[in-house]
Amino acid sequence: MLAETLAALAPRPDGCYLDGTFGRGGHSRALLERLGPAGRLIALDRDPQAVASGRTLNDPRLSITQARFSTLAQVLDQFGVARLDGVLLDLGVSSPQLDDATRGFSFRAEGPLDMRMDPGSGQSVRQWLGQATEQQIAEVLTDYGEERFAVPIAKAIAASLRRDGEQALQTTTELAGLVAAILRGRRGATVPGRDPSTRAFQALRIFINQELDELASGLAAACERLAPAGRLAVISFHSLEDRIVKRFVAQASGRDAPRDPITGAVLAHERTLRPLGRWLAGAQEVAINPRARSAVLRAAEKL
């Protein structure tokens, strides 16, 4: 959604912008093309491979560092930036992460059951499963994957770990096969054209990387640092992410402001954002890039 994102951000040649998810730099490169000599771009990514890729760009206007959304304020202080004219967050897992089997994000190719966006920090999915209870696994599958059959999947995972110990579920294909076996034949358990393990992998990835907490922290920090008339643009890929963004913008714009229980009048509320709209990926883009089919872009302007 490059064209829609740039239109939403409306970058000024002399502006200062932040790309909170550098990936392999597609959005950042497009922003740099629209910035003049006085413009500046700060880029973040949790993935060290993405940061290494960004550091190959020889552009004095670009500053890039490995960081989470939740540390946005500290990063800006580090670079001496007080206010931003625009913030972009392109959420979820990136194509390079999915395409590299060694990262453990994809159920289509065998790799270690890892899924960490920063492989040098925190527990891998396999490590967490090894010490989680059956109930905890079921709760993660339900809360982060909206998996209807979370309980039988969790039971099967726990049984496999009890039976085979350290040798159990070492790879992505082992977990995908276990989930598929549980869901096979259950009415309504699968969606045509979608791998049956999609929800389970999504849930474990979101949980292990604390993606929803990071998003909430990043939105608040971005809104705080935006200059008046600065733009916020967020691309999400599933309902949990989009719901957080939608509610954040609604609350900051006053649409969800508290009301008097008797009169219904809006109570005192400081409006900080003006919603700019919501966009979906077009048919032409989806045909070229099927991974864009669930993308939703929301944008808002700082008041």
C-alpha positions in Angstrom: 0.0 0.0 0.0 2.9 2.3 -0.8 0.9 5.0 -2.8 -1.9 5.1 -0.1 0.7 5.3 2.7 2.6 8.2 1.1 -0.7 10.0 0.4 -1.7 9.6 4.0 1.6 10.8 5.4 1.9 13.7 2.9 5.6 14.1 3.5 7.1 17.6 3.4 10.6 18.0 1.9 12.0 19.5 5.1 10.0 17.2 7.5 11.3 14.7 10.1 9.7 11.3 9.8 9.9 7.9 11.6 9.5 4.5 10.0 8.9 2.2 12.9 9.2 -1.0 10.9 12.1 -0.7 8.4 12.0 -4.3 7.1 13.9 -4.1 3.9 13.4 -0.4 3.5 10.6 -0.1 0.9 8.7 2.6 2.7 11.9 4.3 3.9 13.3 4.5 0.4 10.1 6.1 -0.9 10.1 8.6 1.9 13.7 9.5 1.3 12.9 10.2 -2.3 10.3 12.8 -1.2 12.5 14.5 1.4 14.8 17.4 0.5 18.3 18.0 1.8 16.9 19.4 5.1 14.6 16.4 5.6 15.3 13.6 8.1 14.2 10.0 8.6 14.5 7.9 11.7 14.1 4.1 11.2 13.6 1.4 13.7 13.3 -2.4 13.6 13.5 -5.2 16.1 15.2 -7.5 13.6 19.0 -7.2 13.5 19.0 -8.4 9.9 16.7 -5.5 8.9 18.9 -3.0 10.7 22.0 -4.4 9.0 20.2 -4.0 5.6 19.3 -0.4 6.4 22.9 0.5 7.3 24.0 -0.3 3.8 22.0 2.8 2.6 24.4 5.6 2.2 22.2 8.6 3.0 23.1 11.2 5.6 19.4 12.0 6.2 18.7 8.4 7.5 19.4 7.3 11.1 18.6 3.6 11.8 18.7 1.6 15.0 17.5 -1.7 16.5 14.6 -0.9 18.8 11.1 -1.8 19.8 8.1 0.5 19.4 7.9 0.9 23.2 11.3 2.6 23.2 10.4 5.2 20.6 10.8 8.2 23.0 14.2 7.0 24.1 15.3 6.5 20.5 14.2 10.0 19.5 16.0 11.5 22.5 19.1 9.5 21.4 19.0 11.2 18.0 18.1 14.6 19.3 14.6 14.7 17.8 11.9 16.5 19.8 9.0 16.4 17.3 8.0 14.3 14.2 6.0 15.3 11.2 5.0 11.7 10.5 5.1 8.2 11.9 4.6 5.0 9.9 4.0 1.6 11.5 3.8 -1.4 9.1 2.8 -4.2 11.5 3.3 -7.9 11.7 5.9 -10.2 10.2 7.8 -9.1 7.1 8.2 -11.1 3.9 12.0 -11.7 4.4 11.2 -13.1 7.8 8.5 -15.5 6.4 10.7 -16.5 3.5 13.7 -17.4 5.6 13.0 -20.9 7.0 15.7 -20.5 9.7 13.6 -17.8 11.5 10.8 -20.3 12.2 7.9 -18.0 11.2 6.5 -20.1 8.4 4.6 -23.3 8.5 5.3 -24.0 4.9 9.1 -24.7 5.2 10.9 -26.7 7.9 12.9 -24.6 10.4 13.5 -24.2 14.1 10.4 -23.3 16.1 11.6 -19.9 17.0 9.5 -16.9 15.7 11.4 -14.2 17.6 11.7 -10.9 15.6 14.9 -10.4 17.6 16.6 -13.8 17.7 19.0 -12.5 20.4 16.4 -11.6 22.9 13.7 -13.5 24.9 12.4 -17.0 24.6 11.7 -18.8 21.4 8.3 -20.4 20.9 9.8 -23.8 21.5 11.4 -22.7 24.8 8.1 -21.2 25.9 6.0 -24.3 25.0 8.5 -26.4 27.0 7.6 -24.6 30.3 4.0 -23.4 29.6 1.0 -25.2 31.1 -1.8 -26.7 28.9 -4.1 -23.9 30.1 -1.6 -21.2 29.2 -1.1 -22.6 25.7 -4.9 -22.7 25.2 -5.3 -19.1 26.4 -2.6 -17.8 24.0 -4.2 -19.7 21.0 -7.6 -18.2 21.9 -6.5 -14.6 22.8 -4.0 -14.0 20.0 -5.2 -16.3 17.3 -8.9 -16.5 17.9 -8.6 -20.2 17.5 -11.9 -22.0 18.2 -10.2 -25.3 18.8 -7.5 -23.9 21.1 -8.2 -26.5 23.9 -7.8 -29.7 21.8 -4.7 -28.2 20.1 -3.2 -27.3 23.5 -3.9 -30.8 24.8 -2.1 -32.3 21.9 0.9 -30.0 22.3 1.1 -30.8 26.0 0.8 -34.6 25.3 3.5 -34.5 22.7 5.9 -32.7 25.1 5.1 -35.1 27.9 5.7 -38.1 25.6 8.8 -37.0 23.7 10.4 -34.4 26.1 13.1 -32.3 24.5 12.8 -34.1 21.2 9.1 -32.9 20.7 8.1 -30.1 18.4 11.5 -28.9 17.5 10.5 -27.7 14.0 7.8 -25.6 12.4 6.6 -28.5 10.3 6.1 -30.7 13.3 3.9 -28.1 15.0 2.0 -27.5 11.7 1.4 -31.2 11.3 0.2 -31.6 14.8 -2.3 -28.8 14.4 -3.5 -30.1 11.1 -4.1 -33.5 12.5 -6.2 -32.1 15.4 -8.3 -29.9 13.1 -8.7 -32.5 10.3 -12.3 -33.5 10.0 -13.7 -31.0 12.5 -16.6 -29.1 11.1 -15.7 -25.4 10.7 -12.1 -25.9 11.8 -10.5 -24.8 8.6 -10.9 -22.2 5.9 -10.6 -23.1 2.2 -7.3 -22.0 0.9 -5.8 -21.3 4.3 -3.4 -23.6 6.1 -5.0 -25.1 9.2 -2.1 -24.0 11.4 -2.4 -20.3 10.4 -4.2 -19.2 13.6 -1.9 -21.2 15.9 1.3 -19.8 14.3 -0.1 -16.2 14.4 -1.0 -16.5 18.0 2.3 -17.9 19.1 4.2 -15.3 17.1 2.2 -12.4 18.5 2.5 -13.6 22.0 6.2 -14.4 22.0 7.0 -11.0 20.5 4.5 -9.1 22.7 3.3 -7.5 19.5 0.0 -6.1 20.8 1.6 -4.5 23.9 4.3 -3.0 21.7 1.7 -1.6 19.3 -0.3 0.1 22.2 2.9 1.6 23.6 4.1 2.7 20.1 0.9 4.4 19.3 0.9 6.4 22.5 4.5 7.4 22.1 4.1 8.3 18.5 1.0 10.5 19.2 3.0 12.2 22.0 5.9 13.1 19.8 3.9 14.2 16.7 4.1 17.9 15.9 0.8 19.7 15.2 -0.5 18.6 11.8 1.9 15.6 11.9 0.5 12.4 10.5 0.2 8.9 11.9 -0.2 6.0 9.4 -0.5 2.4 10.5 -0.8 -0.7 8.3 -2.3 -3.8 10.1 -2.9 -7.3 8.9 -5.4 -8.9 11.2 -8.3 -7.9 13.3 -6.5 -7.8 16.7 -4.0 -5.2 15.4 -6.6 -3.1 13.5 -8.9 -3.1 16.6 -6.2 -1.5 18.7 -5.5 1.1 16.1 -9.1 1.9 15.5 -9.9 2.3 19.2 -6.8 4.4 19.8 -7.7 6.8 17.0 -11.3 6.9 18.2 -10.4 7.7 21.8 -7.8 10.3 20.8 -10.3 12.0 18.4 -13.1 12.1 21.0 -15.4 9.7 19.2 -15.2 7.4 22.3 -15.1 10.2 24.8 -17.0 9.6 28.1 -20.6 10.9 28.1 -23.0 12.1 30.8 -25.1 9.0 31.8 -28.3 11.1 31.9 -28.0 13.8 29.2 -25.6 11.9 26.9 -23.5 15.0 26.5 -19.8 14.5 25.8 -17.8 15.2 29.0 -14.6 17.1 29.0 -12.1 15.4 26.7 -8.9 16.6 25.1 -8.9 15.7 21.4 -5.4 15.0 20.1 -6.1 13.4 16.7 -8.3 13.9 13.6 -9.1 10.7 11.7 -8.1 10.8 8.0 -9.6 7.6 6.9 -9.2 3.9 6.3 -7.9 2.1 3.1 -7.7 -1.5 1.9 -5.3 -3.0 -0.6 -6.7 -2.8 -4.1 -7.3 -5.8 -6.3 -4.3 -5.1 -8.5 -1.9 -5.0 -5.5 -3.4 -8.2 -4.1 -2.9 -9.9 -7.4 0.8 -9.0 -7.4 1.3 -9.5 -3.7 -1.3 -11.9 -2.1 0.1 -11.2 1.4 -1.5 -7.7 1.1 -5.0 -9.1 0.9 -5.7 -8.5 4.6 -3.9 -5.2 4.9 -5.7 -2.2 6.4 -4.3 1.3 6.5 -5.6 3.8 9.0 -4.3 7.4 9.3 -4.8 10.4 11.6 -3.5 13.9 12.0 -2.3 15.5 15.2 -4.4 18.5 16.3 
